[in-house]
Amino acid sequence: MFPSGARDAFAEVSADGSRTWRPVTLPSPRGPAMVTAVAAMRGGFTAVGTFGAAGDGDVVVWTSSGGGWTMQVPNGTGLSGPGIHEITGLAASGGTLTGAGFTACESGEQPILWNVPAPVPTSPCPAPHVTSTEGNRASR
């Protein structure tokens, strides 16, 4: 965060076996962005975060590979649209990347579970499997 209150998502990278590190700014589709979770993947890392205006944040995914970063904006229930959407926990296991988080709007907050094949492909972004529970009802 800058003194002005502006935010930039960033990562630290090392090209010399972790002896020295340098910050790298991660791109944002629009507005401020921040990293909310990171998972180690085969050949790199995947980070997730949020971007957008206060009270209206969508999920963004950054994937590192070969020293560079790619950015994706997944769409779907619980990941984008009106309200706040965040993936706050991320894990990679058995060829799957799983994120847990929440979606919130004026009517309330709901948990979300996001699953995609690991590592996240650079293009096109696969449709995520999102589970949101609303009372006793599950929706995708």
N, C-alpha and C positions, 0 to 999 in steps of 0.2 A: 504494500500500500504506500502511496506517495503522500507527502505532507498535505496535498490538496484533497486527499480522500479518494483519489482515483486508484483503481486496482488494475494490475496486469497479472495474468497467469504466467508462472515461470517454472522452469525446472533447472536443476543443477546437473551439469555433465562433466565427465572426466575423460580425457583422452590419454592419460598416462597411468592407468591402473590405480586410480583413486588418490594419487599423491596431490594433485591440484584439481580444483573444481571451478567452473565458470557458470554464471547464470545464463539461461537462454529464455527469451520471452516467447511464450506460446501464443499463436494467433487466436483472435476472437472473431467470430462471425459478425458481431456488432456489439458495441457497448463494452462495459467492463466485464472481465472474466476472472474466475478463481478456480483453483484446483481443489477438489473435495476428497479424492481418493486416488491411490496409485497401486498397481499390481505389477510384479515382475512377470514377464512373458518370455517365450522362447526368442532369443535374439534381441530383446529390448524391454521396454516398459509400456504399459498402457495407463494413462491418467484420464480421469473423468472430472468434470467440473460443471459450473454453471456460467451463463452469460446473459446479459440483458439488463434492463432497468430494474431498480429495486421493486420487489413485489411481483415481478414478471420474468422469472429466470427459467431458461430452458437448459437441457443437458447438452454438453459438448464432450467429445471423445478425442484425445490426442494419443497417437501411437508412435513410439520411437523405433527406428530401425536404421542401421548403418550410419548413425550420427545425425540423422535428420528427424523431423517430426511431421506427421500428417494429422490433419484435423477433419473430423466428421461431426455432423449434427444429426443424430438419430431423431426420427419423428415417430410419434405414436402416443397412445394413452399413457400418461404418467411421465413422459419425457419432454413434451413440448405443448404449446398452447397456452391459454390463459392461466395465470397463477404461477406458483413457485414449484419447480421440479428439481430435485437433487438426488444424485447417487452418492451416498456417504460412506459406503463400504464396498470394496472390490476384491475379488479373489479369482485366481486362475487355477483350474484343476481339470484333468482329463479332457483336454481339448475344448473346454468351455470357459468363457469369462462370465462371471456372475456378479451383478451389482445389486445392492439393497439400498433403499432410500425412501423418499416420500414425495408426494405431490400435495400441495396445499392451495386452497382458494378460500373465498369468503365463507363458503358453506362448511369447511372443515379440512382435515388432513387425513390422508390415506397412505398406507405403506405401499411400496412398489418393489417388485423383484424383476430384474432384467437379465436375460441370458442371450449370449451370442457365441458363435464359434470363436475360438481363440487361435491365433491373434485376430483382432478385428481387421477385416479386409480394408484396403484403402479406398476401394470404389467398386461397385456401389455399396452403400451401407445396407446390410441386410435388415429386414424387418425384425425388430427385437421381440422377444416373448416377454410381455409385461403382464404381471398379475397385480391387480389392485383389489383389495377387499373393501367392500362397502356394506357394512352390516354383515349379513350371512351370504351376501351375493358376491361372486368373484367375476371380474370382468377382464377383458383383454383389449 
